[in-house]
Amino acid sequence: MERVDVAIAIVCRQKSVLICRRRREDRLGGYWEFPGGKVEAGETIQQGLARELREELDIEVEPLTALATIDHDYPDIQIRLHPFLCSHKAGEPRLLACTDAIWINASDLRQYQFPPANSGLIDDIVKCLSD
């Protein structure tokens, strides 16, 4: 099984973090996620991240810190998450590829259902941003 590289942004604006709800028809439909998506052939991780955020939400961010890469195996796909802590630069999120996009306090992240690959990342973000 091939591993898919996925760039994701933990987008911060003041004390809030942006999360998006997957469309029902998508894999893990209805779950919440950090915006981002698959990196295409020939793209760097950061180029893929910028493209995905433009395509899905029409926003721009500034990556501040690359967080630890996460490998996760689902029954039918292996993914490698490349999370970046980012500051919001421009644009209000538009629902181009998700059903909801909301700004929440980082300490509230555990109240939302995220894909299993995100569980350790959520804990790290809450610790990092709730201080």
Phi and psi restraints in degrees (value plus and minus 20) as a CYANA .aco file:
   2 GLU   PHI    -100.4   -60.4
   2 GLU   PSI     129.5   169.5
   3 ARG   PHI    -115.2   -75.2
   3 ARG   PSI     114.8   154.8
   4 VAL   PHI    -124.5   -84.5
   4 VAL   PSI     109.2   149.2
   5 ASP   PHI    -105.8   -65.8
   5 ASP   PSI     109.1   149.1
   6 VAL   PHI    -147.2  -107.2
   6 VAL   PSI     102.0   142.0
   7 ALA   PHI    -114.3   -74.3
   7 ALA   PSI     109.8   149.8
   8 ILE   PHI    -149.8  -109.8
   8 ILE   PSI     128.7   168.7
   9 ALA   PHI    -134.7   -94.7
   9 ALA   PSI     106.9   146.9
  10 ILE   PHI    -114.3   -74.3
  10 ILE   PSI      73.6   113.6
  11 VAL   PHI    -107.6   -67.6
  11 VAL   PSI     101.1   141.1
  12 CYS   PHI    -129.8   -89.8
  12 CYS   PSI     118.9   158.9
  13 ARG   PHI    -159.1  -119.1
  13 ARG   PSI      94.3   134.3
  14 GLN   PHI      34.3    74.3
  14 GLN   PSI    -139.8   -99.8
  15 LYS   PHI    -122.6   -82.6
  15 LYS   PSI      -5.7    34.3
  16 SER   PHI    -129.9   -89.9
  16 SER   PSI     135.7   175.7
  17 VAL   PHI    -142.2  -102.2
  17 VAL   PSI     120.3   160.3
  18 LEU   PHI    -109.4   -69.4
  18 LEU   PSI     107.2   147.2
  19 ILE   PHI    -147.8  -107.8
  19 ILE   PSI     133.9   173.9
  20 CYS   PHI    -148.0  -108.0
  20 CYS   PSI     128.4   168.4
  21 ARG   PHI    -120.7   -80.7
  21 ARG   PSI     109.3   149.3
  22 ARG   PHI     -87.1   -47.1
  22 ARG   PSI     127.6   167.6
  23 ARG   PHI     -86.3   -46.3
  23 ARG   PSI     128.4   168.4
  24 ARG   PHI     -74.8   -34.8
  24 ARG   PSI     -57.4   -17.4
  25 GLU   PHI     -99.6   -59.6
  25 GLU   PSI     -28.7    11.3
  26 ASP   PHI    -102.1   -62.1
  26 ASP   PSI     142.4   182.4
  27 ARG   PHI     -74.4   -34.4
  27 ARG   PSI     115.2   155.2
  28 LEU   PHI      35.1    75.1
  28 LEU   PSI      21.0    61.0
  29 GLY   PHI     -75.2   -35.2
  29 GLY   PSI     117.5   157.5
  30 GLY   PHI      70.7   110.7
  30 GLY   PSI     -37.0     3.0
  31 TYR   PHI     -92.5   -52.5
  31 TYR   PSI     137.0   177.0
  32 TRP   PHI    -110.6   -70.6
  32 TRP   PSI     135.7   175.7
  33 GLU   PHI    -174.8  -134.8
  33 GLU   PSI     144.6   184.6
  34 PHE   PHI    -105.2   -65.2
  34 PHE   PSI     120.2   160.2
  35 PRO   PHI     -84.2   -44.2
  35 PRO   PSI     130.4   170.4
  36 GLY   PHI     132.0   172.0
  36 GLY   PSI    -181.8  -141.8
  37 GLY   PHI     150.6   190.6
  37 GLY   PSI    -191.0  -151.0
  38 LYS   PHI     -86.1   -46.1
  38 LYS   PSI     117.7   157.7
  39 VAL   PHI    -104.3   -64.3
  39 VAL   PSI     111.3   151.3
  40 GLU   PHI    -108.3   -68.3
  40 GLU   PSI     137.7   177.7
  41 ALA   PHI     -75.2   -35.2
  41 ALA   PSI     114.5   154.5
  42 GLY   PHI      68.4   108.4
  42 GLY   PSI     -27.9    12.1
  43 GLU   PHI    -116.6   -76.6
  43 GLU   PSI     127.6   167.6
  44 THR   PHI     -97.4   -57.4
  44 THR   PSI     146.6   186.6
  45 ILE   PHI     -78.7   -38.7
  45 ILE   PSI     -64.9   -24.9
  46 GLN   PHI     -88.9   -48.9
  46 GLN   PSI     -54.0   -14.0
  47 GLN   PHI     -85.0   -45.0
  47 GLN   PSI     -62.5   -22.5
  48 GLY   PHI     -81.9   -41.9
  48 GLY   PSI     -60.6   -20.6
  49 LEU   PHI     -82.0   -42.0
  49 LEU   PSI     -68.6   -28.6
  50 ALA   PHI     -81.8   -41.8
  50 ALA   PSI     -63.5   -23.5
  51 ARG   PHI     -83.0   -43.0
  51 ARG   PSI     -67.3   -27.3
  52 GLU   PHI     -80.3   -40.3
  52 GLU   PSI     -60.5   -20.5
  53 LEU   PHI     -88.1   -48.1
  53 LEU   PSI     -54.9   -14.9
  54 ARG   PHI     -87.1   -47.1
  54 ARG   PSI     -66.5   -26.5
  55 GLU   PHI     -88.4   -48.4
  55 GLU   PSI     -58.4   -18.4
  56 GLU   PHI    -109.6   -69.6
  56 GLU   PSI     -53.6   -13.6
  57 LEU   PHI    -152.1  -112.1
  57 LEU   PSI     -30.6     9.4
  58 ASP   PHI      38.7    78.7
  58 ASP   PSI      25.8    65.8
  59 ILE   PHI    -145.7  -105.7
  59 ILE   PSI     141.9   181.9
  60 GLU   PHI    -140.4  -100.4
  60 GLU   PSI     121.9   161.9
  61 VAL   PHI    -150.7  -110.7
  61 VAL   PSI     145.4   185.4
  62 GLU   PHI    -136.0   -96.0
  62 GLU   PSI      91.5   131.5
  63 PRO   PHI     -84.4   -44.4
  63 PRO   PSI     107.9   147.9
  64 LEU   PHI    -121.8   -81.8
  64 LEU   PSI     -64.2   -24.2
  65 THR   PHI    -165.3  -125.3
  65 THR   PSI     112.6   152.6
  66 ALA   PHI    -103.5   -63.5
  66 ALA   PSI     107.0   147.0
  67 LEU   PHI    -112.2   -72.2
  67 LEU   PSI     152.4   192.4
  68 ALA   PHI     -79.4   -39.4
  68 ALA   PSI     115.0   155.0
  69 THR   PHI     -87.0   -47.0
  69 THR   PSI     123.5   163.5
  70 ILE   PHI    -141.7  -101.7
  70 ILE   PSI     101.7   141.7
  71 ASP   PHI    -117.6   -77.6
  71 ASP   PSI     111.6   151.6
  72 HIS   PHI    -162.2  -122.2
  72 HIS   PSI     113.1   153.1
  73 ASP   PHI    -127.4   -87.4
  73 ASP   PSI      96.9   136.9
  74 TYR   PHI    -111.6   -71.6
  74 TYR   PSI     146.4   186.4
  75 PRO   PHI     -76.0   -36.0
  75 PRO   PSI     -52.2   -12.2
  76 ASP   PHI    -136.7   -96.7
  76 ASP   PSI     -20.3    19.7
  77 ILE   PHI    -177.1  -137.1
  77 ILE   PSI     125.3   165.3
  78 GLN   PHI    -128.3   -88.3
  78 GLN   PSI     110.1   150.1
  79 ILE   PHI    -142.1  -102.1
  79 ILE   PSI     131.1   171.1
  80 ARG   PHI    -143.4  -103.4
  80 ARG   PSI      89.9   129.9
  81 LEU   PHI    -104.2   -64.2
  81 LEU   PSI     114.0   154.0
  82 HIS   PHI    -137.2   -97.2
  82 HIS   PSI      67.5   107.5
  83 PRO   PHI    -102.8   -62.8
  83 PRO   PSI     122.6   162.6
  84 PHE   PHI    -147.9  -107.9
  84 PHE   PSI     112.3   152.3
  85 LEU   PHI     -99.6   -59.6
  85 LEU   PSI     103.9   143.9
  86 CYS   PHI    -150.6  -110.6
  86 CYS   PSI     132.6   172.6
  87 SER   PHI    -121.5   -81.5
  87 SER   PSI     125.1   165.1
  88 HIS   PHI     -93.5   -53.5
  88 HIS   PSI     107.7   147.7
  89 LYS   PHI    -124.6   -84.6
  89 LYS   PSI     -69.7   -29.7
  90 ALA   PHI    -176.5  -136.5
  90 ALA   PSI     130.5   170.5
  91 GLY   PHI      70.9   110.9
  91 GLY   PSI     121.7   161.7
  92 GLU   PHI    -115.1   -75.1
  92 GLU   PSI     115.7   155.7
  93 PRO   PHI     -75.1   -35.1
  93 PRO   PSI     109.9   149.9
  94 ARG   PHI    -129.7   -89.7
  94 ARG   PSI     122.3   162.3
  95 LEU   PHI    -103.5   -63.5
  95 LEU   PSI      54.6    94.6
  96 LEU   PHI    -109.1   -69.1
  96 LEU   PSI     -46.8    -6.8
  97 ALA   PHI    -164.6  -124.6
  97 ALA   PSI       3.7    43.7
  98 CYS   PHI    -170.8  -130.8
  98 CYS   PSI     148.7   188.7
  99 THR   PHI    -114.9   -74.9
  99 THR   PSI     -43.1    -3.1
 100 ASP   PHI    -166.3  -126.3
 100 ASP   PSI     130.0   170.0
 101 ALA   PHI    -162.4  -122.4
 101 ALA   PSI      98.0   138.0
 102 ILE   PHI    -153.2  -113.2
 102 ILE   PSI     131.5   171.5
 103 TRP   PHI    -117.7   -77.7
 103 TRP   PSI     105.5   145.5
 104 ILE   PHI    -150.1  -110.1
 104 ILE   PSI     142.4   182.4
 105 ASN   PHI     -90.8   -50.8
 105 ASN   PSI     116.3   156.3
 106 ALA   PHI     -75.1   -35.1
 106 ALA   PSI     -53.7   -13.7
 107 SER   PHI     -87.0   -47.0
 107 SER   PSI     -34.5     5.5
 108 ASP   PHI    -113.6   -73.6
 108 ASP   PSI     -20.9    19.1
 109 LEU   PHI     -74.9   -34.9
 109 LEU   PSI     -57.8   -17.8
 110 ARG   PHI     -87.6   -47.6
 110 ARG   PSI     -31.5     8.5
 111 GLN   PHI    -102.2   -62.2
 111 GLN   PSI     -24.1    15.9
 112 TYR   PHI    -133.4   -93.4
 112 TYR   PSI     127.3   167.3
 113 GLN   PHI    -106.7   -66.7
 113 GLN   PSI      94.0   134.0
 114 PHE   PHI    -128.2   -88.2
 114 PHE   PSI     139.8   179.8
 115 PRO   PHI     -79.2   -39.2
 115 PRO   PSI     131.1   171.1
 116 PRO   PHI     -73.5   -33.5
 116 PRO   PSI     -52.8   -12.8
 117 ALA   PHI     -81.6   -41.6
 117 ALA   PSI     -38.7     1.3
 118 ASN   PHI    -112.9   -72.9
 118 ASN   PSI     -24.8    15.2
 119 SER   PHI     -78.1   -38.1
 119 SER   PSI     -69.1   -29.1
 120 GLY   PHI     -87.7   -47.7
 120 GLY   PSI     -55.4   -15.4
 121 LEU   PHI     -83.6   -43.6
 121 LEU   PSI     -61.4   -21.4
 122 ILE   PHI     -78.6   -38.6
 122 ILE   PSI     -66.7   -26.7
 123 ASP   PHI     -79.1   -39.1
 123 ASP   PSI     -63.7   -23.7
 124 ASP   PHI     -83.8   -43.8
 124 ASP   PSI     -61.5   -21.5
 125 ILE   PHI     -86.5   -46.5
 125 ILE   PSI     -63.4   -23.4
 126 VAL   PHI     -79.6   -39.6
 126 VAL   PSI     -65.6   -25.6
 127 LYS   PHI     -82.2   -42.2
 127 LYS   PSI     -65.5   -25.5
 128 CYS   PHI     -86.5   -46.5
 128 CYS   PSI     -64.4   -24.4
 129 LEU   PHI    -115.3   -75.3
 129 LEU   PSI     -29.9    10.1
 130 SER   PHI    -113.6   -73.6
 130 SER   PSI     -22.9    17.1
